[in-house]
Amino acid sequence: MGLRADPPKWPGDCHQIATAVIADVTTSLRDVLNAALAPLGASAEISNLEPPISPTPARVTIFLYEVVEDPSARNRPRQRSESPPDISLRRPSMALLLRYMFTPWGGDRATEQALLTSTMLTFYDGAILSGTQLSGALAGTDQALKLTQAQLSMEERMRIWHALQLPYRLSVIYEVRVVNVDSMVQQVLAPVSRRSLDYARPEAGA
């Protein structure tokens, strides 16, 4: 078989689907949390935390503040697929780790603490999101998102709020992994179409 490297090209809407993965993860978190907060008369809202943020109606903001490659998913094997007569090898998916800050806004301490408790309980009881819990291009796939509460020090939390130029508020941080984004690099192993044999002739007088 011969090796042929294809240029970075995805058929159809595959490129749009892959680049929308992060947004689909954020939307999935919002939808799951919305269902949990509804009995409290509150909602979940995707936000970049630009003021002003009204405490009425009560809400929990979802702020994606960091995206990094997940080191725990490195060195995965290449993905193999067959489309006779060719065999395709694609680089393993890029694995991302997303860090979110969830902040309650309710106008009074009791309401905000209730919202925070509901948020934490939702992701404690449902620490893995999959199947119908996923939105957008993730819906109906075999992807599963694991949520883990990040144990940040007070100094690290203060640093986030300082970067936003906002006063500190009680909030919780969650890490979401593994978010897979398909690679664009693919190699195709094409079958050998012609084979030539070169026979060596014996030298004269040998």
N, C-alpha and C positions, 0 to 999 in steps of 0.2 A: 504494500500500500504506500502511496505517496502522501506527503504532508502538505496541506495547503492552508494558509492563514487567511481567513476572511476579514475584510475591513469591518470596523465597528458599525454594525447596522442591525437594527431590530425590525422585524416585519410588523406591518399594521400599527396597532396602538400600543405595542409592547413598551416602547420607550416612555410614552406618557404614563403608562401604568406603573412602571418602575420608579419614575421620578415622583410619583404621587404617594409613594408608600408612607413617608413620614407624616404627611397630612392625613392619610387614612388611619394611621395609628392614633393620632391626636383626636380625630373624630370618633373613633371607637371608644376611647376613654371618656369623652364627653357624653356619648349616648348611654354608656353603662352607668355613669355617675348620675345622669339626669333621671334615670329610672329609680335610682336609690333615693334621690333627694326630693322627688315629687311629693311623697307623703308629708314632708316638712314644709311644703309650699315654697320650695326653693328650686334652683336650677344650677346646672354646670355651664360655664361659659369659657370658650377659648379666648385668651387675652394676652396682649403683650404688656399689660400692667401700666399702660399710659393713663395718667390721671385726666379727669376725675373718674373714679369708679363709685357708682352709687351703691349704698348698702340696701336700698329698697328697689325692687324686691330682693330678698335674700338670695345669695348666690355663692358658688365656689368657682374661683377663676383657675384655669389650667394654663400654666405658663411653661412652655418648652424653653429651657435656658441653656441646654448643652447637648451637642450631638457628637459622639466619638465612635471610632471603630471598637468593637467588642473584642478584647484580647483573648477571651476564653474560646472564641470560635475561629481562631486563626489555624492555619495549616490543615484546612479541610481538603479532601480530595477533589479533583476536577469532576465536573458533571458530564456524564456520557449519555448520548442519545443516538439512536439509529434511524436513518432515513435511507433505506437501501437504494443504491449500493454503498452510500457514504456512511461514515461514522463520525459524529460531531463530538468534540471535546470543548466544554466551556469552562472558563475559570470559575472557581467556587464563588457563590454569592458573597457580596460584601455584607458583613454582619455589623449592624449598628447597635449602639447602646444609647438610649435616649433618657435624659434626666428632666423630670417635670417638677414644678412647684405648684402645690394646690393650696390656695389661700381662701379662707371663708370671709364673707362680707355680710354682716347681718344687722348692723346698727347698735347691737348691744352684746355684751360678753357672753351671756347665756346662749343666745341664738348662734353666735359664731362657734362656740364650743360644741354645740349640738351638731352643727354642720361638719365640723372637723371630725367628730366621733363617727358620724355616718359615713364620711369619706374613707376613713381608716378601716372601718368595719367592712365596707364594700370590697376593698382591695385585700382585706384579710381573708374573708370568706371566698372571694373569687380572685385568687392571686394569679390565675392563668386564664387569659381570654382567648377564646377560639370559636370556630363555627359561626353561629348566628350572632355572636357578640361582636364580630368584626365588621367593619364598614368599608364601603368603596371597593377597590380592587382586591382587598383582602377577604371580602365576603366569599364564602364557598371554597376557600383554599385550605390547605393543610397547615397553614401557619398557626403558631401558638405563641402568644406574648406572655412573658412572665414578669410580674410586678414585684419588686422588692423595695421595702422602705430603706432609704439611704440614711445612715447614721452620721449626719454632719454635726460638727462642733458648732457652738454658738458663734465663734469667730467666722467660720465658713459661711454660716447663714447670714450674718451681718454683712459679709463681703458682697453677697448677691444683692441685698437691698441697697447697699451703698452704690453698687454699679448702676442700679436703676434710679438712683437719686431719690429714693423714697424712704420714709421712716419704717423701721422694722415692724412687721406684723407676724403674729403667730401663723405658722404654715407647716406643711409636711412635704417632704421630698421623696419622690419615687423614681427608681430606675426601671426602665422597660427594656427587656432583651428577649430573644434575639430578633432584631428586625432585619430581614433578609432583602437585599436589593440585588437583582440579577446582574451579572457582569455583561459587558458588551463585547468582550474579547472571546472569540470562538475560533477553533481550528477544526478543519475538516480533513479526515483521513480518507482520501479517494482511492479506489481500487486500482491496481496496476493494469493499464490497458494494453501495454506492449512489453514484451520481454525479449531481450537479445542475448545470445550466448556467443562468447568469443573463445574459440578453441585455440590453444597454443599448438603450433606445428613443431615437430622435433627438428632440431638443427641438423644440417647436412653433416654426415660423417659421424653422427652420434651413435 
